[in-house]
Amino acid sequence: MKMTFLAVPLCLLTLTLSGCASKYVDPENYSGFLHDYSILKEDKSPSGAPVMRWIQSGVDVSRYTSVYIEPSQLYPQPQPTEKIPAGTLKGITQYYDQALKTQFSKVLPLAAGPGHDVLIVRPAITAVSAKTKGLQPYEVIPIALLAAGISTATGIRDQDTSLATEAAFLDGRDNTVVAEVVRMGAGEELDNSSQVMQPKDARAVLDGWATDMAKSFEMLRSK
């Protein structure tokens, strides 16, 4: 009986890509980074992860001969904390930029800037977070990147880290948006509530996002 009672709040707290928590970013939690959220639809990434995305009907991606990765943004602009210092936030965006360049360079040459027949990738790290007291439902605060702590049998409060991204893909000729995506992911679990989050704790999820974005483009081009 007790295990059944705890199942629902624990699902609310995990915020991972698997399990019973919501696998999509709630529309109420969209950051405002993208131009139009009303066109997003539930879909699956190439790796099978749930995403909200839109691709312009009839877009001919085969004409893009190179890709420009804009520097990723933290949106909305966060205030660093002891738990997530400025160096961690900067390191996350820097790693995201490199991951995107690494993966997209496998399908298109990298461009030095926007231009004719250039696909522009405009990424952002956005906000999904939770309080750490008790088994409370999630609340959103700008760029906290920190999910709720879960008490273990030993009394140590493990910390789940989570991130969300929003990205727009634009035509380099006129800045027309040709695709959008919103998704969430789980970072590495921290040992306790005093451990400071490091950029390396987010690397796996950032690599996964970048790989899926590049593969999505490749799959679209092959149709």
CORQUI-V990741 format. One record per pair of residues at least 24 apart in sequence whose C-alpha atoms are under 8 Angstrom apart, sorted by the first residue. I is the first residue (numbers start at 1). J is the second residue. D is the distance in Angstrom with one decimal. If there is no record, write none. Layout:
BEGIN
I,J,D / I,J,D
END
This chain:
BEGIN
9,135,6.0 / 9,136,7.2 / 9,137,7.1 / 10,135,7.2 / 12,137,6.0 / 12,138,6.9 / 13,130,8.0 / 13,135,7.2 / 13,136,7.6 / 13,137,6.8 / 13,138,6.9 / 13,147,7.2 / 13,148,6.0 / 13,150,7.8 / 14,147,7.7 / 14,148,7.8 / 14,160,7.1 / 15,147,7.6 / 15,162,7.1 / 15,185,7.7 / 15,186,6.9 / 16,162,7.5 / 16,185,6.1 / 16,186,5.1 / 17,49,6.9 / 17,50,7.6 / 17,184,7.5 / 17,185,6.0 / 17,186,6.8 / 23,50,6.1 / 23,51,8.0 / 23,184,7.6 / 24,50,6.4 / 24,51,6.3 / 24,52,6.9 / 24,183,6.5 / 24,184,6.9 / 25,52,7.8 / 25,164,7.9 / 25,182,7.2 / 25,183,6.3 / 25,184,6.5 / 29,127,7.8 / 29,128,7.4 / 29,140,6.7 / 31,75,7.0 / 31,76,6.9 / 31,126,6.3 / 31,127,7.1 / 33,75,6.8 / 33,76,7.9 / 33,124,7.6 / 33,166,7.1 / 34,166,7.1 / 34,167,7.3 / 34,168,6.7 / 34,180,7.6 / 40,180,7.5 / 40,181,7.6 / 45,212,6.1 / 45,213,8.0 / 45,216,7.2 / 46,212,5.7 / 46,215,6.6 / 46,216,6.3 / 47,212,6.5 / 50,183,7.2 / 51,181,6.9 / 51,182,6.0 / 51,183,5.0 / 51,184,7.8 / 52,181,5.7 / 52,182,5.1 / 52,183,6.3 / 53,179,7.3 / 53,180,5.4 / 53,181,4.2 / 53,182,6.2 / 54,179,5.3 / 54,180,5.2 / 54,181,6.6 / 55,178,6.0 / 55,179,4.3 / 55,180,6.7 / 56,177,8.0 / 56,178,5.0 / 56,179,5.9 / 59,178,7.0 / 60,221,7.7 / 61,217,7.7 / 61,220,7.2 / 61,221,5.7 / 62,221,5.4 / 63,117,6.2 / 64,117,4.6 / 64,118,5.4 / 64,119,6.0 / 65,108,6.6 / 65,109,7.2 / 65,117,5.8 / 65,118,6.2 / 65,119,7.9 / 66,108,5.2 / 66,109,4.8 / 66,110,5.6 / 66,111,5.7 / 66,117,7.0 / 66,118,5.0 / 66,119,6.4 / 67,104,7.4 / 67,108,6.2 / 67,109,6.4 / 67,110,5.1 / 67,111,5.4 / 67,118,5.3 / 67,119,4.6 / 67,120,5.8 / 67,121,7.3 / 68,110,5.9 / 68,111,4.9 / 68,112,6.4 / 68,113,5.6 / 68,114,6.2 / 68,118,6.7 / 68,119,6.2 / 68,120,4.9 / 68,121,6.2 / 69,97,7.2 / 69,100,7.2 / 69,101,6.6 / 69,110,7.8 / 69,111,7.9 / 69,120,6.1 / 69,121,4.9 / 69,122,6.6 / 70,97,7.8 / 70,120,7.1 / 70,121,6.0 / 70,122,5.3 / 70,123,7.1 / 71,97,6.1 / 71,122,7.4 / 71,123,7.4 / 72,96,7.1 / 72,97,6.1 / 72,122,6.8 / 72,123,4.9 / 72,124,5.1 / 72,125,7.2 / 73,123,6.6 / 73,124,4.5 / 73,125,6.2 / 74,124,5.7 / 74,125,5.0 / 74,126,6.2 / 74,143,7.4 / 75,124,6.2 / 75,125,6.2 / 75,126,5.2 / 75,127,7.6 / 75,142,7.8 / 75,143,7.4 / 76,126,6.8 / 76,127,7.9 / 76,142,6.2 / 76,143,7.1 / 77,142,7.6 / 77,143,7.6 / 78,142,6.1 / 78,143,5.5 / 78,144,7.8 / 82,196,7.2 / 83,194,7.3 / 83,195,7.1 / 83,196,4.8 / 83,197,6.1 / 84,144,7.5 / 84,196,6.3 / 84,197,5.6 / 84,198,7.6 / 85,196,8.0 / 85,197,8.0 / 88,197,6.9 / 88,198,5.3 / 88,199,5.1 / 89,199,7.2 / 91,199,5.2 / 92,199,5.1 / 92,200,8.0 / 92,202,6.8 / 92,203,7.7 / 93,125,7.4 / 95,199,7.8 / 95,203,7.1 / 95,206,7.6 / 96,203,7.9 / 96,206,5.7 / 96,207,7.4 / 96,210,7.6 / 99,206,7.0 / 99,207,5.7 / 99,210,5.9 / 99,211,8.0 / 100,207,7.8 / 100,210,4.8 / 100,211,7.5 / 100,214,7.8 / 103,210,6.2 / 103,211,5.6 / 103,214,5.9 / 104,210,7.8 / 104,211,7.9 / 104,214,5.1 / 107,214,7.1 / 107,218,6.6 / 114,172,5.2 / 114,173,7.8 / 115,172,4.9 / 115,173,5.8 / 116,172,5.5 / 116,173,4.8 / 117,171,7.3 / 117,172,6.2 / 117,173,6.6 / 118,171,6.5 / 118,172,4.8 / 118,173,7.4 / 119,169,6.8 / 119,170,6.0 / 119,171,5.4 / 119,172,5.6 / 120,169,5.5 / 120,170,4.9 / 120,171,6.3 / 120,172,6.0 / 121,167,7.1 / 121,168,6.1 / 121,169,4.8 / 121,170,6.6 / 122,167,5.5 / 122,168,5.1 / 122,169,6.1 / 122,170,7.7 / 123,165,7.2 / 123,166,6.1 / 123,167,4.2 / 123,168,6.5 / 124,165,5.6 / 124,166,5.4 / 124,167,6.0 / 125,163,7.2 / 125,164,6.0 / 125,165,4.6 / 125,166,6.6 / 126,163,7.2 / 126,164,5.3 / 126,165,5.4 / 126,166,6.7 / 127,163,6.8 / 127,164,6.0 / 128,162,7.0 / 128,163,6.3 / 128,164,6.3 / 129,162,7.2 / 149,193,7.3 / 156,192,6.3 / 157,191,7.6 / 157,192,5.2 / 157,193,6.0 / 158,189,7.1 / 158,190,6.0 / 158,191,5.2 / 158,192,4.6 / 158,193,6.5 / 159,189,5.7 / 159,190,4.9 / 159,191,6.5 / 159,192,5.8 / 159,193,6.1 / 160,186,7.5 / 160,187,7.2 / 160,188,6.9 / 160,189,4.7 / 160,190,6.3 / 161,186,6.0 / 161,187,4.9 / 161,188,6.1 / 161,189,6.0 / 161,190,7.4 / 161,201,8.0 / 162,186,4.4 / 162,187,5.3 / 163,187,7.0 / 163,202,7.9
END
